[in-house]
Amino acid sequence: EWPYKNVKPRIIAEEYMEDSTGALQDYKIHCFNGEPKFVLVCRDRFSTTGLTEDFFDVEWNHLDVKRPGNENSKDTIQPPKYLKEMLELAALLSAFCPFLRVDFYEVDGKIYFGELTFYPASGFERFIPDKWDKTFGDWIDLSVVKVEK
């Protein structure tokens, strides 16, 4: 991806993390022009049953959207204890970006930063049903981007 062309390649080792249940939920906050719009929760990534993904709006209403190959969880997913703080941090970090995904983990009552992603799945991610591709695309406002000549 072109934004990373000047980044020197390196290896980064991260500390292994899991919560008290032996799992780790990943909260991927999708921000459009500095405004968090939805949260993708990834669970059971390394389990025998496989990865599940659930989409929520910022009020924690479950959205009827999936990505190909990934099912919704059969469990009711409660919002993380620090959802409000995660949304506030995501808004701050994405304030100057037309789109940015900000990832967090919540482990045993603490928030951990995961990563910033400008192009999830290199921009080729699909959503089911298709209407979500248009909805998410409509939320990107490129008119605020200043282009230097």
Buried (B, 14 or more C-beta within 10 A) or exposed (E): EEEEEEEEEEEEEEEEEEBEEEEBBBBBBBBBBBBBBBBBBBBBEEEEEEBBBBBBEBEEEBBEBBBEEBEBBEEEBEBBEBBEEBBEBBBEBBEEBBBBBBBBBBBEEEBEEBEBBBBBEEEEEEBBEEEBBEBBEEBEEEEEEEEEE
